Structure formats: C-alpha cells, structure tokens
Amino acid sequence: MLVSMKLTKWTAVKPVAKQKHFLVSRVIQPEEPTDPIELVEIEAVFSKATQVVAWRGLQDDSVWRQGWV
C-alpha cells in the first residue's frame, strides 16, 4: 500500500501560510528494513516546501482530505 502512496494528492483542511495542496513526494524508509514505515514526506504544490508527517496522520479527516478539494 505504501509504495502506491507516493505522489498521491492531499488537501489540508486548514491551510497554513496559504499552503493547501500537497503531494506525497517520498516514503521514508525506516532504519531497520523489518520495521514498519511510519513517515512520509509531503511537498506543497505551490511553494515546493516539504515536511515530514506520519503516514497514518493522513487518514485523519479533520486534518487531511485525499485528493485536491
């Protein structure tokens, strides 16, 4: 599932600094290959600024919406 997560589109419910639309730009691999993946890097479409977020946090509908809304 996580491999297909790269380049998925997300919309922040409450934009910060006019940043609203994001793409998952990278799935961050854990140090140990047997550990679960916990983090992804998202990139703001407008500014290209990146931030690291917990991939499970993207499932919180009060913070994120899948797709560009």
Secondary structure as UniProt FT lines:
FT   HELIX           3..5
FT   TURN            6..7
FT   STRAND          9..16
FT   TURN            17..18
FT   STRAND          19..28
FT   TURN            33..34
FT   STRAND          39..44
FT   TURN            45..47
FT   STRAND          50..54
FT   HELIX           55..59
FT   TURN            61..63
FT   STRAND          64..66
//
